[in-house]
Amino acid sequence: MNSLTKGSIALSPLEVEFCRTHDIPLPTDVALDRLQRMLVFRNSMHLYHGTCALSGKKILTSTPPTSGLTVYDVEAWSTDAWDAADYARAYDFSRPFFAQFADLMQCVPFPSLGVIRSTMENSDYTNDVTSAKNCYLLFGATENENCLFSHWLWRNRDIVDSIHSFDSELCYECRDIRRGYRLTFCDHCDACAESTFLSHCVQCRNCYGCVNLRHKQFCYQNEQLSQSDYGARLAGLDLGAFTTQERERVAFVQFKKGFSVPEIEGNSNETSSGNYLQHTKNCNGCFFVSDAQDCESCIGVVRAKNCILQTSYGDGAELVYHSTGVGDQAYNIRFSWECWMNVSDLEYCMYTSSGSTNCFGCIGLKHKSYCILNRQYSKSEYEESLPRIRAHMRSTGEYGQFFPAMLSPHAYNQSWADHFLSLSRSNAIARGFRWNDDEESAGQTSTLPEHINDVRDAVLSQTFACSLTGKPYRINRAELDFYRKMHLPLPRVAPLERIKRRAVFLSVTELRETCCSACGSPVQTAQSADHVMCQNCFGKLRL
């Protein structure tokens, strides 16, 4: 039974075999609960103003200043100006391991952001990003230019308010698109262009409000028109007006409900289950995973093999278990957070990187081996100590558990956990997670023009109130230029709220059993739609 199957309590055979092979206690919690505890340690989009504890300069950081953790600017953290080994301490068998680790966390510096500054140009307000130019409030992305208010973009240009986009240009409010050009309000589309309100379309151009079409042009709500008739239909729709845009958006949501969706969003998947999978084999209960093999209960992983309960990263990772933010040729990593770049044989480590190997309970080490709580040991001392430490952790019930949620610097509603596995405030607190109720007053605000043609540059100096939260937000020059170019009205919702609203797309749900709406064969799916097709039937659609 798959570990993300609805109602599943039993562990999967793959995880049972892994735990027994590596002498790890069998988990007592279902995979979704364990994923929540890992994901609460990751935060991309909530950024704070802080101070680098090494240089004293003002910095932007993803670690809340209220956490009490020491934070270095990411550039300073990456240098040899400091040594995490200076914070080493001996293991104390009279205290629980997590209590000792919490003490170490309070001392060792954390990097301010997840960026490589040498690859960034005019893209300060971003996180978990590499190779960005003129980007703002972009998160979890690489190789992008002129992209705003978006999440999970790869190799894009001029993208605004979108999520999970690949190799696309001039797109707005799009989800899960590949090779798109000048698209607005499109989802699950490949190689489409010059279109608005599309879903599950492939190689369509000049289409409006269409679903499940292939190789079409001049279609309006799946009706084939001549070029002149198509132009006449669109002439009566002025999407530069906010009320018109909202009306059409709501209408398209309803229109889509009458169509079937595939059991899995993605292509080239062999004996795999989950959603948003690309080129996978034997990957079960996985979401947003590509180019992977023999993985289970993983989220947001690329190029990985033999991994269980891994969230984010990958890039050549192998044998990663119950860890988050691990990748770049990482091998045999367990119960760890943010360990990367040719690391191997790590347990219960954080920010241990750059070729480190055979470390246990370490934070911030680079190029180190045979360390426990950042203290250096000989190979023989290390190998003699580990069985005693694991036995001690077994006696306290800690070994086999991920770090306690209270060690995370992030509140649940300000972490990746809220994106993928959302909880209500009361539910999160009942499960032992923290919650941030921070409120921001709107103050004096202005009224947004109804139509983009009525917007003047003076709007750049005005403040507006978010229609959902009342919080203040402003329009910047880059987005104003984009809206004018694309003939789109100004948004009524603040940027971070728009990102949060789109994060519903990232929701990970338990898999359910149903039948293909076309052939009746059984399928296992995370899709909530009434009509779900197996991959074979959906691939045959030619509407």
N, C-alpha and C positions, 0 to 999 in steps of 0.2 A: 504493500500500500504506500502511495506517495505521501510524504510528510506534510504536504499542503492540500491534501484532499479534505473536502468538507467533513467535519466530524471526526477526523483522524486523531486518535490518541496514541496508537501504537507507532513505534519508531519504524522507519523504513529498513529493509534488510541491508541496504548500502551503509547507512549510518551505524547500525548494530555491528556490522563487520568491521567498520573503521574503528569504532571505540574498542572493540575486543582486541583487535590487532595491535592497537597502540596503548592498551591498558588504561583507558579513560572510562570513568564511571558512566553508565548509560544515563542519558538525560531523562528528567522526570517531567519536563515541560514540552508542549508542542512547539513546532518550529516557528510558528508565527509569533508566539510570546518571546522566544529567544531572539528573533530578528528585531523585535521592538527594543529590547534591551541593548542590542548592538547599535542600532540606528540612532538612538538618542545621543550617542557620542559624536555624531557628525552634524555639522552645521555649515552651510555654504552661504546662505543669502542674508542672514542677520549679522550686520556689521556694526562695529562700535568704534568710537574715537577713544584712543588710549595713548599710553606713553611707553616707549621702548625702555625696559628696565636696564639695558646695557648702555645706551647712548643718551637717553633722556629726551629724545626727539618725539614729536607727536606722530602717531601712527594710526592706521586703520587696522582693526583686528576682528577676527571672528570669535575670539574668546571674550566673554563678557567681563568687563573690569570688576564686576561684583563677585566673580568666581574666586578671587584671592590667589589665582595662579600667576606665576611670573611669566611675562611675555616679552620676547625679543622681536624686533623687526625681522621679517623673514630673511632679508639679506644678511643681517648680522648673525642670525641663528645658523645660517648655512656655512659660516666661515669657521676658521680655527681660532677665533678670538676668545673662545671659551671651551671648556672641556666638561662634558657631563659626568665624567669619572670623578670629578672633584666632589660630587655629592654622594659618593658611595657609602654604603653602610653594611654591616654584617647582618645576616638573617637572624631574627630573634624567634626561637621556637616557643617562647612563652606568650606570643601574641599572634592573632590571626594574620594571615598573609595580606589580605586586603587592607587592613589597618596600617600595616607597614608600607604598603604600596601607596596609600593615600598620603602618608608623610612624605614620601619621595616625590610625589606629584606636586606638593606644595613648595618644593625647592628647585627642581629642575626646570629651566626655561622652556616654554612652548613657542613655536613659530607663530607669528601674527596671522599669516594667511597661507593658503595653499596655492601659491603662484611661483613661477620662475620669472623674476623681474627682467632678466636679460631678453626674454621673448615678448615683453609687453611694451606697447607704445600708446601713450595717452589713454590708458585703460586702468586707472587706479581703483575705481569702485567696482571691482570684480573679485571673484574668489573661486578656487578650484579651477583655475584657468591657465592655459599656456598659449603662447602665440596669438596675442590679441592686439588689434590696432583700432583705436577710436571706438572702444566698446565701453558700455556703461550699464551697471547692474546686470552683468552677465555672469552666470554661475554654471560650473561643471561643463566646461567647453574647451575646445582647442581649434586653433587655426581659423579665426574669424575676424572680420573687419566690419566696422560700422554696424554693430549689432547691439540692441538695447533691450532691457527688461525681459531677458530670455534665459532659458535653462536647457542644458544638454544640447548644445549645438556643435556640429563638426563641419569645418570647412565651408562656412557660409559668408555671405556678404549682404549687408543692408537687410537685416532681419530684425523685426520688432515684435514684441509680445508673442513669442512662439516657444515651442518646446519640442525636443526630440526631432531636430531637423538636420539633414545631411546634404551637403553640396548644393545648396539652394541660394537664390538671390531675389531680393526685392519681394519679400513675403511678410504678411502681417496676420497675426492671430491664427497661426497654423500649428498643427500637432501631427507628429509622426509623418513627415514628408521627406522625400528623397528626390534630388535633381529637379526641384521646382523652380519656376521662374514667374515672378509677378503674380503670386497667388494671395488671396485673402480669404480667411475663414475656411480653410481646407484641412482635412484630416485623412491620414492613412492613404496618401497619394504618392505615386511614383511617376516621374518624368512628365508632369503636367505643367501647363503654362497659360498665362493670360486668362485666368479663371477665378470665379468667386463661388463659395459654398459648394465644395466638392467633398465627397467621402468615398474612399475605397475605389478611386479611379486610377487608371494607368494610361499614360500617353494620350491625355485629352488636352485639347487646346480651345480657347474661346468657348467655354461652357459655363453654365450658371445653374446652381442648385441641383446638381446631378449626383447620383449614387451608383456605384458598381458598374461604371462604364469603362470600356476599353477602346483605345484608338478612335476616339470620336472628336468631332469639331462642330461648333454651332448647335449645341444641344441646350435646351432650356427645360429643367426639371425632367430630364431623361427623354424629352421629345426632340426628335431630329427636325431642325429647321434649315431653311436656306440662309445664306449669309445676310441677306437683306432683312428677312423676317426676324432673325436673331438680333440684329442691330435695332430693329424697331421695338422689340420686347424690352431690351435694356434701356432704350431711350426714356422709358417711363419710370426708371428706377434711378433715383439720385442718392447714391450711398454716401455722398458727402454730407448729407443731413443726418444728424444723430438719431432722430426718431425713425427715419426710414431704415437705417442700418439695423437698429434694434428690432424693428418689426420683421425684417427679413431674416435676421438671425434666429429669432424664436420660431418663425415659420419653417426654417430649414431643419431645426431640431425635430420638429414634429414630422416633417416629410421623411426624414431618415428612418423613423421608427417602423416604417412599413417594409424595410428591406432586410435581408439576411446579412449576417456578419460571419467571418471565418472563426473557427474554433480557436485558432491562434493567429494573432497579428504577426506576420513575418513570413519568411521564405526559407526553403532549403533546410528543413528540420526533420531529423530522422529519430523516431521513437523518443520524442521529447514532449513535455507538457509545461504549461504556464502561459505566458503571454509576452508579446514583443520579443520574439526570438528570431535570430538570423544565423543560418549556417551552424546549427547545433546537432549533436548526436548524443543520445542517451543523457539528456539534460531534463530532469524532472522537477516540477514545482519551481521553475525559474522564471524570472521576469526581467526584461531589458537585458538580455544576455545574448552575446553574439560570438561566433567563432570559438565555440567551447565544446568540450566533450567530457562525458561522465561526471557531470556536476549535478548538485541537488540543492534545492532551497536557496538559490543564489539570486541576488538582485543587483543590477547595474554592473555586470562583469563582462569584460571583453578579453578574448584570447586567454582562456583558462582551461585547466585539465584536472580532473580528480579533486574537485573542491566541493565542500559541503558547508552550507551556511556562511557563505562569503558575501559581503555587500560592498559594492563599488571597487573599481580598479580592475586588476587582472594583468594584462600586458605580459603574458608569459608566466603567470602564476600557476603553481602546481602543488597539490596536496596542502591546500589551505583549509583550515577547519575553524568554524565559529569565530571569524575575524572580520574586521571592517577596515577599508582603506589600505589593503595590502596588494602589492603588485610590483611590476617591473622586474621580472625574473625572480620572484620570491618563491621559495621552496620550503615545504614542511613548516608552516607557520600555524600556531594554534592560540586561540584566546587573546588576540592582539589587535591593536588599533594603530593605524598609520605607520606601517613598516614597509619599506620599499627599497628598490635599487640593489639587486643581487644579494638579498638577505636570505638566510636559511636557518632552519632548526631553532626557531624562536618560540618561546611560550610566555604569555602574560607580559608582553612588551608594548611600549608606546613610543612612537617617533624614534624607533631604532632603525638605522638605515645604513646605506652606503657600504655594502659588503659585510655587515655585521653577521656573525653566525654563532650558534650555540650560546644563546643568552636567555636568561630567565628573570622575569620581573624587572626589566630595565627600561629606562626612559632617556631618550635623547642621545644615545650612543651612536657613534659613527666609526666604522672600521674596527670594531671590537669583537673579541671572541672570548668565550668561557667567563662570562660575567653574570653575577647574581646581585640584584638590587644595585647595579652599577659598579659593584666591587669586582676587581680582577682576581681570577683564580687560575691556577695551573690546570691543564687538561684533566689530570688525574683527580685533583681536588674538586673540580666542577662535576665530574662524572660520579664521584663518591657522594657529593652533597645532594644532587638532584633527587635520588630516591627517598632520602630522608625528608626533604622539603615536600615532595608530593605526598608522602605518607602523612606528614603533619597537616597538609591542606585537606586530605581526605578526612582526617579526624575532626576538622572544623567544618566539614561540608562545603569547602570552597573549591576543591579541585574538580574541574569539569564545568564550572560555572564561568560565564563571562563576568567582567568587572561589574560590580553593583551599579545600578543606575544613578545613585547619589554621588558617585565619583565623576559623573559627566559634568562638565562646566555648563551644559545647556539644559534649558527647560524643554519639556516634551514638545510644546507647541512652537519651539524655535529650533527644532532639529529635523533631520531627515525622517525620523520616525513619524512625524506628523504628516509628511508628504505621502509616504508609502502605506502607513498603517495608522490612520487618523483615529484619535480617541477624543471623547468629550473631556472637558476640564475635570469633572467629577470622577470619571472613569480613570483618567490618567493619574490623578492624585491617589485614588483608591489602590492603584497598582504600584504605588511607591515612586512615581515620577514627580518631578517638580513642574510647576506651571508659572508662566510669567503673565501677569495681568497688567503690564505697563500700559498706561493710556497717555495719549498726547492730545492736547487741546488744539482745536482748529484755529481759534483766533479769528481775526477779520479776514473774510474771503471774498472773492469775486465770482461773477456768474460767467459760465462758459458760453460762447456763441453756439447757436444751434447748427450752423453750417460752416464748413471749413473755409468757404469763400469769404465769410465775414470775420475771419480771424486776422487781427493785425499784430505786428511785432510787439506791441505793448503787452501782449499776453505773457511774454517772457519775464516780466517783472512782477507779475501778479501771483497771488496764492489762491488755491482752490481747495474746497473741502471734498474729501472722498465720499461718494454717494453711499458707500457701504459702512464705513467706520467713522466718518466725520473728521478723520485725520487730515492735516494739511499736506498738499503736494504742489509741485510746480511743473511747468513745461519747459524743457530745455531746447536750445537751438537745433540740435541734431534731430530730435523727434519732430519738432515743428516742420522742419524742412521735409522730413519723410512723409508726414501726413499730407502736406501740400502736394508733394510729388505723386502720391498714391490716391489723392482725392478722398481723404478719410477724415471724419470729424474728430475733434479732440476727445480723449477718453474722460469719462466721469469717475473713474475709479483710480485710486493712487497706485503707483507702479508696483510696490511690494504686495499690495492686496491683489493686483492682477496676476502676479506671479503665483501667489498662494491659491487663487481661484483656479488657475490652470493646473496646479499640482494635483487636482483630483484625477487628472489623467494618469498620474503615477501610482494610483491606489493599487495595492496588492490585495487580492481577495482569495479566499479559499476556493479551490477548484471544485466544480460540481459535475455530476454525471447527467447527461441529457442525450438526446438523439438528433442526428442530422435532420434538418427540416426538409431536405431533398430526398435522400436515400434511406433514411431511418436508421442508419448504423449508429452504434453508441459512440459518443464523444465525451471527452473530459475537457472542460473549458472554464476559463475565468470570466468569460463574457456574460453580461447580465441581460443581453437582448433576448427577446422572445424567440427570434428565428436565428438559429446558429447552424452553420453548415460545416461539414467535415472539410478538410483541406482539399480533397480530391474534387468534391462537388463545387466548392467555391471557385476553384481554379478553372472550372469549365464555364463559368458565367460569361455569356457574350450577349449583353443586352443591347 
